[in-house]
Amino acid sequence: MEAGFNNTTYNTDYYDDRNLTGLQDDVGMYYIEYVVMCIVISIGLPLVLVTIYALSSLVRQGQVAPIYVINLLISDIIQLCCMIAFLSDHETPMAYDVYSCGVLSSVGFMVCISLERYLVIFHPLWYRFKRTIKISVAVCAVVWAFPPVYFLIVFPLVTDTVGVIVLPIIHIIPFPLFIFVLVRTLRALSSSASVRSDEKRRIVGTLVVVLLIYTLLFLPIIIKFLLEATGFYSSMFFYTSGIFVRLSPLADLLLYIFIRKQIMGNCLASVCCCIKESNDPTTSAVTVDDI
């Protein structure tokens, strides 16, 4: 399984004169990936820890929504720790297996976040009275259990070719779900007068961020798995897809903006002020008169 996310393994066939250029390209992309992982670890690890601490205060107040984001960030910590192992001389097949479990768990919690926002709109009464912290914790336990069951029990029972095909199929299933949830939510909110405008922006923003993270960061590596199954190899694309998925711990921090109402309101107020100042012709006129 570790070969799926391992972009630093070289083919010994490259060490001849005919493929010297290909080897140099691989080495160049490897160092780019190395630098990206260093940046992601140095910035992402402290920010993720601080964000988890901030969201835990909301859970202690009885809010359910941050639970999935907290678990998503915990899966990011697992990925970041595995990246540290990748950068050291102690990378092992187990490290790549754990990293694969972390990536698959991230996708699972992104699905939970989207469905949770969907239930807020389409089943508000059930969400308000039936959605408890215990239910959310039980759902998180199922999401955490699925990757180890797949990689430790199911994957060893099938051939490598079947495993490489099944893994991208599992990852691609949430893609139409994300699109469906976003489209249905946009249609429902456009004709809904009971939901406040700021709440609409938070819900839509969360769904859009989840879809963008999945499309830009996870979809390329899914395509990589499918290409591997066909025997296709492109050094540039394979390394680029690996670099994209390494960025997911940083991108997941954007969800914190849409969970905290105060931060979301401050961001929107700042944007509105900037737009208003840029469109206000009296600002420049006053400045000229003062000079």
GUNULUM-869839 format. One record per residue (C-alpha): x, y, z; residue number from 1. Coordinates in nm, 3 decimals. Example, Ala and Ser with C-alpha at 12.3 -4.5 7.8 and 13.67 -1.06 7.14 Angstrom:
<sites>
((1.230 -0.450 0.780) 1),
((1.367 -0.106 0.714) 2),
</sites>
This chain:
<sites>
((0.000 0.000 0.000) 1),
((0.283 0.236 0.077) 2),
((0.374 0.268 -0.291) 3),
((0.051 0.454 -0.355) 4),
((0.158 0.763 -0.159) 5),
((0.533 0.718 -0.193) 6),
((0.660 0.962 -0.452) 7),
((1.023 0.941 -0.346) 8),
((1.101 0.589 -0.469) 9),
((1.324 0.576 -0.775) 10),
((1.335 0.310 -1.043) 11),
((1.686 0.169 -1.087) 12),
((1.628 0.150 -1.462) 13),
((1.677 0.527 -1.474) 14),
((2.046 0.497 -1.390) 15),
((2.168 0.478 -1.749) 16),
((2.261 0.737 -2.010) 17),
((1.930 0.713 -2.198) 18),
((1.719 0.806 -1.897) 19),
((1.956 1.054 -1.729) 20),
((1.722 1.344 -1.808) 21),
((1.427 1.160 -1.653) 22),
((1.632 1.093 -1.340) 23),
((1.727 1.460 -1.311) 24),
((1.360 1.557 -1.341) 25),
((1.270 1.310 -1.064) 26),
((1.543 1.448 -0.838) 27),
((1.424 1.805 -0.901) 28),
((1.062 1.721 -0.823) 29),
((1.173 1.527 -0.515) 30),
((1.345 1.833 -0.369) 31),
((1.043 2.050 -0.448) 32),
((0.826 1.802 -0.258) 33),
((1.082 1.800 0.023) 34),
((1.067 2.180 0.057) 35),
((0.686 2.179 0.043) 36),
((0.666 1.921 0.323) 37),
((0.905 2.127 0.537) 38),
((0.689 2.437 0.490) 39),
((0.364 2.249 0.556) 40),
((0.500 2.089 0.874) 41),
((0.652 2.408 1.015) 42),
((0.337 2.614 0.952) 43),
((0.063 2.354 0.970) 44),
((0.150 2.164 1.287) 45),
((0.133 2.458 1.532) 46),
((-0.171 2.609 1.358) 47),
((-0.360 2.279 1.362) 48),
((-0.291 2.230 1.733) 49),
((-0.407 2.584 1.816) 50),
((-0.719 2.540 1.601) 51),
((-0.810 2.213 1.773) 52),
((-0.779 2.382 2.111) 53),
((-1.002 2.671 1.996) 54),
((-1.268 2.437 1.852) 55),
((-1.269 2.218 2.165) 56),
((-1.403 2.516 2.360) 57),
((-1.707 2.521 2.129) 58),
((-1.769 2.150 2.189) 59),
((-1.759 2.210 2.565) 60),
((-2.036 2.465 2.509) 61),
((-2.254 2.192 2.356) 62),
((-2.201 2.261 1.987) 63),
((-2.189 1.956 1.761) 64),
((-2.062 2.102 1.432) 65),
((-1.694 2.142 1.538) 66),
((-1.658 1.772 1.626) 67),
((-1.608 1.664 1.264) 68),
((-1.367 1.950 1.197) 69),
((-1.166 1.856 1.507) 70),
((-1.139 1.496 1.389) 71),
((-1.043 1.619 1.043) 72),
((-0.762 1.820 1.198) 73),
((-0.653 1.518 1.405) 74),
((-0.621 1.321 1.081) 75),
((-0.410 1.614 0.954) 76),
((-0.181 1.577 1.256) 77),
((-0.135 1.209 1.165) 78),
((-0.039 1.311 0.813) 79),
((0.200 1.577 0.940) 80),
((0.369 1.329 1.173) 81),
((0.409 1.088 0.884) 82),
((0.562 1.368 0.675) 83),
((0.820 1.416 0.950) 84),
((0.904 1.047 0.913) 85),
((0.928 1.091 0.535) 86),
((1.180 1.372 0.580) 87),
((1.392 1.167 0.819) 88),
((1.594 0.856 0.753) 89),
((1.341 0.640 0.938) 90),
((1.065 0.616 0.677) 91),
((0.914 0.269 0.676) 92),
((0.629 0.093 0.495) 93),
((0.423 0.132 0.813) 94),
((0.465 0.511 0.790) 95),
((0.313 0.510 0.443) 96),
((0.030 0.284 0.559) 97),
((-0.048 0.521 0.847) 98),
((-0.031 0.817 0.610) 99),
((-0.274 0.644 0.373) 100),
((-0.513 0.588 0.664) 101),
((-0.485 0.955 0.755) 102),
((-0.566 1.067 0.401) 103),
((-0.865 0.833 0.375) 104),
((-0.990 0.949 0.717) 105),
((-0.965 1.311 0.599) 106),
((-1.192 1.235 0.306) 107),
((-1.437 1.061 0.541) 108),
((-1.459 1.358 0.776) 109),
((-1.503 1.595 0.481) 110),
((-1.805 1.386 0.386) 111),
((-1.936 1.415 0.744) 112),
((-1.894 1.794 0.739) 113),
((-2.086 1.826 0.411) 114),
((-2.369 1.599 0.525) 115),
((-2.391 1.782 0.857) 116),
((-2.440 2.115 0.675) 117),
((-2.693 1.944 0.446) 118),
((-2.898 1.822 0.744) 119),
((-2.907 2.171 0.891) 120),
((-3.105 2.287 0.586) 121),
((-3.317 1.988 0.488) 122),
((-3.384 1.828 0.827) 123),
((-3.354 2.114 1.080) 124),
((-3.587 1.964 1.342) 125),
((-3.410 1.628 1.343) 126),
((-3.074 1.804 1.352) 127),
((-3.174 2.022 1.646) 128),
((-3.328 1.754 1.867) 129),
((-3.163 1.428 1.759) 130),
((-2.812 1.537 1.670) 131),
((-2.615 1.486 1.991) 132),
((-2.248 1.471 2.074) 133),
((-2.276 1.095 2.134) 134),
((-2.408 1.035 1.783) 135),
((-2.132 1.249 1.632) 136),
((-1.866 1.062 1.831) 137),
((-2.012 0.728 1.713) 138),
((-1.997 0.846 1.349) 139),
((-1.636 0.959 1.398) 140),
((-1.549 0.617 1.542) 141),
((-1.684 0.450 1.228) 142),
((-1.484 0.683 1.006) 143),
((-1.166 0.614 1.204) 144),
((-1.225 0.238 1.191) 145),
((-1.278 0.212 0.816) 146),
((-0.922 0.285 0.689) 147),
((-0.745 0.033 0.919) 148),
((-1.003 -0.233 0.834) 149),
((-0.948 -0.174 0.464) 150),
((-0.568 -0.154 0.466) 151),
((-0.504 -0.427 0.725) 152),
((-0.779 -0.678 0.644) 153),
((-0.925 -0.621 0.297) 154),
((-0.620 -0.497 0.105) 155),
((-0.391 -0.793 0.187) 156),
((-0.657 -1.034 0.055) 157),
((-0.658 -0.888 -0.298) 158),
((-0.389 -0.850 -0.561) 159),
((-0.193 -0.527 -0.599) 160),
((-0.373 -0.449 -0.926) 161),
((-0.716 -0.484 -0.768) 162),
((-0.606 -0.281 -0.466) 163),
((-0.478 0.003 -0.684) 164),
((-0.814 0.011 -0.866) 165),
((-1.036 -0.019 -0.557) 166),
((-0.856 0.257 -0.364) 167),
((-0.931 0.539 -0.616) 168),
((-1.289 0.413 -0.647) 169),
((-1.333 0.455 -0.271) 170),
((-1.183 0.804 -0.290) 171),
((-1.390 0.913 -0.591) 172),
((-1.729 0.821 -0.438) 173),
((-1.750 1.145 -0.229) 174),
((-1.696 1.367 -0.534) 175),
((-2.051 1.343 -0.677) 176),
((-2.183 1.358 -0.321) 177),
((-2.008 1.691 -0.259) 178),
((-2.150 1.835 -0.581) 179),
((-2.501 1.707 -0.506) 180),
((-2.502 1.850 -0.154) 181),
((-2.375 2.190 -0.271) 182),
((-2.626 2.220 -0.557) 183),
((-2.922 2.111 -0.343) 184),
((-2.819 2.346 -0.064) 185),
((-2.782 2.643 -0.298) 186),
((-3.127 2.582 -0.441) 187),
((-3.283 2.547 -0.097) 188),
((-3.114 2.856 0.047) 189),
((-3.204 3.075 -0.250) 190),
((-3.575 3.031 -0.172) 191),
((-3.548 3.014 0.206) 192),
((-3.642 3.315 0.415) 193),
((-3.612 3.148 0.756) 194),
((-3.233 3.117 0.745) 195),
((-3.034 3.429 0.827) 196),
((-2.808 3.568 0.557) 197),
((-2.491 3.525 0.765) 198),
((-2.583 3.162 0.834) 199),
((-2.640 3.107 0.461) 200),
((-2.291 3.240 0.386) 201),
((-2.135 3.013 0.648) 202),
((-2.313 2.702 0.519) 203),
((-2.238 2.769 0.153) 204),
((-1.881 2.872 0.234) 205),
((-1.819 2.547 0.420) 206),
((-1.953 2.335 0.133) 207),
((-1.758 2.530 -0.129) 208),
((-1.432 2.500 0.068) 209),
((-1.479 2.125 0.112) 210),
((-1.547 2.079 -0.259) 211),
((-1.247 2.292 -0.360) 212),
((-1.011 2.111 -0.121) 213),
((-1.123 1.775 -0.252) 214),
((-1.111 1.877 -0.619) 215),
((-0.776 2.059 -0.614) 216),
((-0.582 1.850 -0.363) 217),
((-0.728 1.499 -0.359) 218),
((-0.862 1.447 -0.710) 219),
((-0.517 1.462 -0.880) 220),
((-0.381 1.176 -0.668) 221),
((-0.695 0.973 -0.743) 222),
((-0.624 1.021 -1.113) 223),
((-0.266 0.914 -1.040) 224),
((-0.389 0.584 -0.894) 225),
((-0.604 0.519 -1.200) 226),
((-0.312 0.594 -1.432) 227),
((-0.092 0.359 -1.233) 228),
((-0.344 0.082 -1.293) 229),
((-0.306 0.134 -1.670) 230),
((0.075 0.136 -1.655) 231),
((0.104 0.506 -1.745) 232),
((0.393 0.699 -1.590) 233),
((0.454 1.074 -1.584) 234),
((0.713 1.198 -1.340) 235),
((0.583 1.555 -1.338) 236),
((0.219 1.457 -1.279) 237),
((0.298 1.191 -1.020) 238),
((0.511 1.423 -0.808) 239),
((0.271 1.716 -0.853) 240),
((-0.026 1.511 -0.733) 241),
((0.174 1.406 -0.428) 242),
((0.264 1.769 -0.352) 243),
((-0.102 1.873 -0.376) 244),
((-0.220 1.617 -0.122) 245),
((0.058 1.724 0.115) 246),
((-0.104 2.070 0.125) 247),
((-0.437 1.943 0.260) 248),
((-0.353 2.002 0.632) 249),
((-0.308 2.372 0.558) 250),
((-0.621 2.394 0.343) 251),
((-0.836 2.228 0.609) 252),
((-0.767 2.520 0.841) 253),
((-0.996 2.733 0.622) 254),
((-1.294 2.547 0.765) 255),
((-1.227 2.709 1.102) 256),
((-1.331 3.045 0.954) 257),
((-1.678 2.913 0.872) 258),
((-1.724 2.740 1.209) 259),
((-1.653 3.046 1.422) 260),
((-1.924 3.305 1.363) 261),
((-1.720 3.595 1.494) 262),
((-1.423 3.526 1.267) 263),
((-1.652 3.481 0.968) 264),
((-1.825 3.812 1.043) 265),
((-1.496 3.997 1.082) 266),
((-1.366 3.860 0.752) 267),
((-1.682 3.961 0.567) 268),
((-1.678 4.307 0.729) 269),
((-1.318 4.360 0.624) 270),
((-1.393 4.257 0.267) 271),
((-1.699 4.483 0.252) 272),
((-1.499 4.780 0.387) 273),
((-1.225 4.727 0.130) 274),
((-1.478 4.709 -0.154) 275),
((-1.660 5.016 -0.027) 276),
((-1.339 5.220 0.000) 277),
((-1.224 5.118 -0.347) 278),
((-1.559 5.219 -0.498) 279),
((-1.597 5.545 -0.300) 280),
((-1.474 5.841 -0.512) 281),
((-1.489 6.085 -0.220) 282),
((-1.196 5.917 -0.047) 283),
((-0.941 6.025 -0.305) 284),
((-1.100 6.372 -0.334) 285),
((-1.060 6.438 0.037) 286),
((-0.699 6.330 0.023) 287),
((-0.624 6.569 -0.264) 288),
((-0.788 6.862 -0.086) 289),
((-0.589 6.792 0.229) 290),
((-0.265 6.799 0.032) 291),
</sites>
